[in-house]
Amino acid sequence: MNEREKRLALAVGGIVGAIVLILLGRVVFLRPIQDVDRRIVAARLKLDGLAKERRDFFAADEAVKAVAARTFSDDIDQASARFGEMLTRTIINSGLRESDFSRLPTGSRKLRGALETGWAVRGEGPLAQVISLVFLLDRAAPVHRLDGLTLSVGDSPGRVRVSFRYLTLVPSPSPDVERTELESKFTAESPERRAYDPLVARDVLRPYLRRPPPAPPAGQPAPPVAPAPPGSPGPETFRVVSLSEWAGEPEIHVRDLTAQKTVRYKVGDTIAGGVIVQVDYRPMPTPGREGLLSSSRVVLRIGAEYWAIERGGTFADRHKLKPEELPPGLAKS
């Protein structure tokens, strides 16, 4: 090997040695540093997660304490009793008579982190006062839920029947909080209550009355008024205004448009010359307006035939049911 070849071999050997040293340095020095960096990043992410969990915990703890402070008691029986007292006081403050309302305890129901208790309420009163009652109960300060609210026409003009469940919570387990008297800032005279006055002015539960014919133009004689037929009012003056259901029993409310009073019937009673056999709640086309669905009707048996009066219809609107239109299970006699 000549001198030139020796130099070339030394140069190549030096380059290879340098590369080996570089690779060895990366393994010996850089890789541990990179591992340390990765562990530092993972530790920071874990610390950030723990800090977020800690913030979420304290935020949730404050929210639970705020809700618990708006409950009545840690004891389910005491909470139910105080909730019932508030309910009775609200009925009286709404201008209603306590004796017109029944209140039955709903019992307790276990939820996640709480027990639910409350009262099943049913009563009757003037529409304005009933709306005030619902408004005050819905805006009450304690933890509450107004469930299953139902309104229907009462037994006399201007009165409505109302039923609902009024529920509250008892935390379980309950955090250590200081409870105060939860007085509502709303009353029946509050401006927020006045927003519901159109419901009273429009009398939304009143049966539909046909608008009177327009007055004749000035200078023209008024059309002659047909004399009223002798005898009792015709069938068009009696309208089925409600086919509600209470405790599983259907009720039929018929409005006498002449006497301005409402009469309540049940299955088995005689009405419109027939016997009430069933209240049918199947959605079916409205007779004469098949494009509209009627949600309920009262079914009568007159002789051997079955007739129906749709909710909102008068006795004059009753129509004969075809065999295929009969409710399931209704045997034709």
Long-range contacts (C-beta under 8 A, 24 or more apart in sequence): 61-175, 64-171, 64-175, 65-175, 65-177, 67-143, 67-169, 67-171, 68-171, 68-174, 68-175, 68-177, 68-179, 69-177, 69-178, 69-179, 69-180, 70-141, 70-142, 70-143, 70-182, 71-142, 71-143, 71-168, 71-169, 71-170, 71-171, 71-174, 71-179, 72-142, 72-168, 72-170, 72-179, 73-170, 73-179, 74-170, 74-171, 74-174, 75-170, 76-108, 76-115, 76-117, 76-170, 79-117, 79-168, 79-170, 80-105, 80-108, 80-117, 80-118, 80-119, 83-117, 83-118, 83-119, 83-142, 83-166, 83-168, 84-119, 86-140, 86-142, 87-119, 87-121, 87-137, 87-166, 90-133, 90-136, 90-137, 90-140, 91-123, 91-133, 93-136, 93-187, 93-188, 94-129, 94-130, 94-132, 94-133, 94-136, 94-188, 95-126, 95-128, 95-129, 95-132, 95-188, 96-123, 96-125, 96-126, 96-129, 96-130, 96-133, 97-125, 100-124, 100-125, 106-165, 106-167, 108-170, 110-172, 111-169, 113-171, 113-172, 114-169, 114-170, 114-171, 114-172, 115-169, 115-170, 115-172, 116-167, 116-168, 116-169, 116-170, 117-167, 117-168, 117-169, 117-170, 118-145, 118-165, 118-166, 118-167, 118-168, 119-165, 119-166, 120-163, 120-164, 120-165, 121-162, 121-163, 121-164, 121-165, 121-166, 122-161, 122-162, 122-163, 123-161, 123-162, 123-163, 124-154, 124-155, 124-159, 124-160, 124-161, 124-162, 125-154, 125-159, 125-160, 125-162, 126-158, 126-159, 126-160, 127-158, 127-159, 127-160, 127-199, 127-200, 127-203, 127-205, 128-200, 129-188, 130-160, 130-162, 131-196, 131-199, 131-200, 132-188, 132-193, 133-162, 134-162, 134-164, 135-186, 135-188, 135-192, 135-193, 135-196, 136-184, 136-186, 136-187, 136-188, 137-166, 139-184, 139-186, 139-192, 140-182, 140-184, 141-182, 141-183, 141-184, 141-185, 142-168, 142-182, 143-168, 143-169, 144-168, 150-244, 151-205, 152-205, 152-242, 152-244, 152-253, 153-205, 153-207, 153-241, 153-242, 153-253, 153-255, 153-262, 154-262, 155-262, 155-264, 156-261, 156-262, 157-260, 157-261, 157-262, 160-205, 163-246, 207-239, 207-241, 207-255, 207-257, 207-312, 208-239, 208-312, 209-257, 233-258, 234-316, 235-272, 235-314, 235-315, 235-316, 235-318, 236-314, 236-315, 236-316, 237-314, 238-272, 238-314, 238-315, 239-312, 239-313, 239-314, 240-298, 240-309, 240-310, 240-311, 240-312, 240-313, 240-314, 241-311, 241-312, 242-311, 243-279, 243-281, 243-296, 243-297, 243-298, 243-311, 245-279, 250-278, 250-279, 252-276, 252-279, 252-298, 271-298, 271-300, 272-300, 272-307, 272-309, 272-315, 272-318, 273-300, 273-302, 274-300, 274-301, 274-302, 274-307, 275-300, 275-301, 275-302, 276-300, 277-301, 277-306, 277-330, 278-327, 278-330, 280-308, 280-327, 282-327, 284-325, 286-310, 287-317, 287-319, 299-326, 299-327, 299-330, 301-333, 304-332, 304-333, 306-330, 306-332
